[in-house]
């Protein structure tokens, strides 16, 4: 579900022609979008015919058929939309996803055959209603003019081909964005893990001789972190509870390293634990807060993570009482800023421009606030999760 009426209207115009179990807009909005689209196509056909016949300036010529063509376009669009909605109720979600790809004969029959048949049916229905209005006689079996019927069938097939091409182009672009996001996730892990891995193992090795109990505790926490991290790398999205479990495993390792210098506080309502988000979104922000904010401070400090609902989305705040943004930038470290840029690019690929990551310096005693705003509580709302 989108968070604003503007987003719902955009989804209604771009998403109504795709097959899916749930849409990001109310049903009536999708119907109205179909009517507007059909009327626009009908008007475009009349204007194109006027241009090709050199009658563009002859207003009496093309205005006679404008209302009729717009009415016909609206009827054809509604019939096509209703047919697609009926298919969504009859077919399982997996079959709908395969049809959307447009790779087989059945997809062509659905996305080209349905609009083509609806074009002929719409022309016949409108002519029947026109004759009934003018003559007062309902002649259901009389077919429309043969030339007009053929013209509309070809126009319907042509428009359906263009719509199918556009849908496949959008699907390929969405897959490319998803693959880019996944590649960026792998790159981010490749940048983070070696440094964290070697430092942790070095700490374990140093603790074995004089504090084997603490070394075992640190190794157990590190094992839990690696297990959770590897599981999340294979997932397209995870619940907030799973992401917090990874964060807590990471914090357990850092507690072993920093001791009492690191204090943590998590404030997340139980109602938000089922919200879903892209994997490994919070751990890099936690790591940045510790390495660039709390570790440089001799006495350490407090790290707080909180979450709250934001319209139909989610806001997550990660706040530290460390040295602050200004002093952190004075002490540049390897990879500083790379993880933040990676997260912003992943947010753009998954949510579009409605998601954001903002970093601000806290007044007074210092520290940094990383605020993550997600426009919805599921990155891929068309998918169902157990």
N, C-alpha and C positions, 0 to 999 in steps of 0.2 A: 504494500500500500504506500502510495506516495504521500508526501506531507503537505502539499499545497494544491489548490485548485488548478493553478497553472501547469503543474507537473501532471495532474490527472488529465487535463485536456490534451497535452502533448502525447501522453500515452494512448489516449482514445484515438487520435488520428494516426499514430504509427503502429499501434499494437492490435487494433481491432481486426486486422486481416491476417493475423497469425493464430495458429491453433494452439491453445493452451487451456488447462483446466481453470485457472484463475487469472484474471486480468487486473491491472493496477488502476482501474477506473470503474465507476458505477455503470451498470448495464445501460441505463438511459443515456449516459454520456456517449457510450459507444454507438448506440443507435443514431443519435443526433449527428455524431461525427460522420457516420456512413451517409446520412441524408445530405449533409453539406458537401461531402466529397462527390457524391453522385450528381448533385445539382451543378457543381463546378465543372465536372467532366462533360455533362450535357451542354452547358453553355459554351465550353471550349469547342465542342464538335460543331455547333452552329456557327460560331465565329470563324472557325477554320474553313467551313464550307463557304461562308460568305467571302472570305479572302481568296479562296481558290477559284470562285466563280466571278470574281471582280465585282461583287455586290456589297463590299464592306461599307461603302458610303450610302448604299440604298437601304435606309433604316427600315422601310416598310417590308423589304424582302426578308431580312433576317430576324426582325423582331416578331414576325408572325409565328415562326417556329421556336423562338427562344423559350417561351413559357412551357410549351409542349415538351421540348427536349430536356429542360431542367426537371420537369415532373417525371419524365421517363427515366432520366438518370437516377433520381432519388428512389424510384421503385426498384430498378435493377440493383442498386447498391443495397437496399434493404433486403431484397430476396437473397442476394449473395451472402450478406452478413448473417441472416437467419439460418441459411444452410450451413455455414461454418459453425455457428453456435450449436446446431443440432449434432454435427459431427463431434464436437467437443464433449457432448453428453454421452454419446454412444461409444466412443473409442477410448481405450486406456491412454494414460499420459505418455507411456513409452512409444506407442504408435503415433501419437500426435507429434512427438519430437522428431521421429523419423520422417514424417510427412513434411514438416517444416524445412527439412534439409533440401527437398526438391530434387533428390537424386534418382528416383525410380519412376516407373510408369504410373503407379498409383498416385504419386504426388502431382504429376502432370494432369491426371484425370481430375484430381480435386481442385487444384488452383487454376487450371485453365478450363476444364470441362464445366465446373459449376458456374463461373461467371458467364461462359458462353451460353449455356442453357438458360440461365436467368435473364440474359439479354433478350432471347427469343420469347421467353415466358412473360417478361415485363412488357415487351412491345405488344404482345397479344392481349395482356390484361388491361393495359392502358387503352388500347383501341376498343375493347369490349365496353369499358366504362364510359368512353367518349360517345360511342354509339347509343348507349343506354341514356346518357345525359341529353343527347340531342334528339333521339328518336323515341325514347321511352320504351325501347324494346331491348331485352337482354338476350343477345345472340352469342351464346358461349362457344358454339362449334365453328363459327366463321373465322377462318384464318386471316391474318393481316396480309397486306400487299406483299407479294413474293419478293420484289426488289428490296423493299424496306426490311423484310425479315432477314434476307441474306446479308444486307448491309450491317444490320445490328449484330448478327451472329459473328461476322468478321470483326466488327469493332469490339465486341465483347471479348473475343479470343485475343485480339491484339492488346487490349487493355490488360487482360489477365496475364499475358506473357510479360508485359512491362512490370506488372505488380509482382509476379513471381521472380523476375530478375532482380528487382529492388529488394525483395525479401531475402533472397539468397545472398545478395551483396551485403545487406545488414548482418545476416547470420555469419558470413565469413569475417566481417569486421569485428563482430562480437567475439568470435573464436580467436581471432588474432589478438584482441585485447586481453582475453583470458590467458592465452599462451604467453603473452608478454608479461602479464602479472605473475604467472607461475615461474617464468624464467627469472624475473626480478626477485622473487622469493628465494629461489635457489641461489642466486648471486648474493643476496643478503646473508643467507646462512653460511655460504662459503667465506664471506668477509668476517662474520662474527665468530663462528665456531672455532677456527684454529687458535685465535688469540685467547679466547675463553678456555678452550681445552688445555692448552699448554700451561697457562697460569694455574688452573685448578690442579692438574697433575703435579706440577712443581710444588704447590702447597701441600698436597697429600704426601709427596715424597719427603718434604721437610718435616712433616708432623709425625711420620712413622717412628722415628728414633726416640723422641722425647714425649710424645702424646699420642700413642697408638689408638686410644679410644676416640679422640677427636678426629684422627685421620680416617678411621672407619666410618664415623658419622658423616664426614665430608664426602667420602667416596660413595656412601649410600645415597646421599642427597644428589650428588652428581649423576649417579646411575638413573635415579628417578627423572632427573631433568632430561637426560639424553633419550630415555624411553618416550617421554611425553613429546619431546621435540621431533623425534623421528616419526611418530604417529601423526602429528599435525602436518608434517611436510607432505604427506600423501593425501591429505584431505583438501577439498575445495573450499569448505568453510567449516567452522567449529562453533560449539556453543561457548558462551561467555564463561560458563563453569569450567570447561576444558581449558580455555585460555588462562583462567585464573589458577588452575592447577599447575600449569607450566610456569607461571609467574612465581607461585609459591615454592616450586622446586628450585627455581633459579635463586630466589631470595634465601632459601635454606643454605645453598652453597655459599652465597655472599655473607651470610651470618657467620659461617665457619671461618671465613677469611677476615672479616672486619670485627667480629665479636660484638661488644656492647656499643661500638661506634655506629652501628647500623640499627635503627629502630624503624619498624614498619607498622602500617595501619591500613587495613582494607575495609572499605565501607561500600558494600554492594548489596542492594535489596535482593531477597530471594526471588522476587517476581521477574527479575532481569536475567537470572542465571540461564534461562533457556533461549535468550536472544542469541543470534548467530552473527558471526563476523569473519572476515578473512583470517586465516591462521597466522600465528606469529606476528600479530599486529602490536601487542602490548609489550612483549619482552624486550624489543629493541629500545622502546621508550624508557622502560625500567632500567635497562643497562646504561643508557645515556645519563639518566638522573644520578645513578650511583657513581659512574666513572668520571663524569664531568662536573658533578655537583657535590656529592658527599665525600668521595674518597680524597679529593684535594684538601678538604677541611680537616684539620687535625683532630677535632673532637667529634667528627662525623656529623650525624644529624638524623632527621626524621623523613621517611618516605611514605607518602600517603597516596592510595589509589581509591577513587570513589567513582560511582556510576549512578546515573539517574536518567529517567525517560525524558526525551526531548521531542515534543509533538508526537509523531509516529516513529521517531527514531531513537537515538541513544547518544548521550554525552558521557565521556569518560575523562576524568581529570587525574593526572599524575603530577603530584606536587612534592618538591623536596626543599629542605631548608639548607641547601648547600651554598656554594660560593656565588651563585648567580650567573646569569648569562655573560655579563661584561667580563668578569674575572675568568670565566671558563674559556672565553675566546682569546684571552691573553695567554692562555696556556694551551696552544694547539696540540692536539693528539692525532695520531694516525687514524684515519677514517672518520674524523669528527665531521658531522653533517651528512655523511654519505647515507647512513641509515635513515635519517629524517627525509632526505630527498627520495629515497627508495619507497618509504611509506606513502609519501604524497603521490607518487606516480602510481602506486598500487591502488590507492583510494580513487584516483581519477579513472583508472581502468575499470574498476568494479562498480563504483557508484556514480561516476560522472562528476561534474563540478559542484554538486550539492554537498559533498563530504569535505571536511577540512581538518587540518592539523595546525594548531597555533601554539607558539612558544612565547611566553611573556615572563618578564622578570618581576618578582614580587617585591612590593615596597617594604620599607622598614628593615627588618633583619636580613633581608636578602632571600635568595632561593629562586626556583624556577617552577613555572606551571606549564605543563604540556596538556592542551585541551584538544580532545579528539571528538569531532561531531560527525555522526553517521545519520543519513537521512531516513533510514528505516532499520528495523531490527532484524533484517535478513538481507544479505547481499544479493541473493538470487531468489526473489519472492515467488517465482513460478515453480520452484521445486518443493516437494514435500519431504519432511523429515519425520522420523519416528520420535 
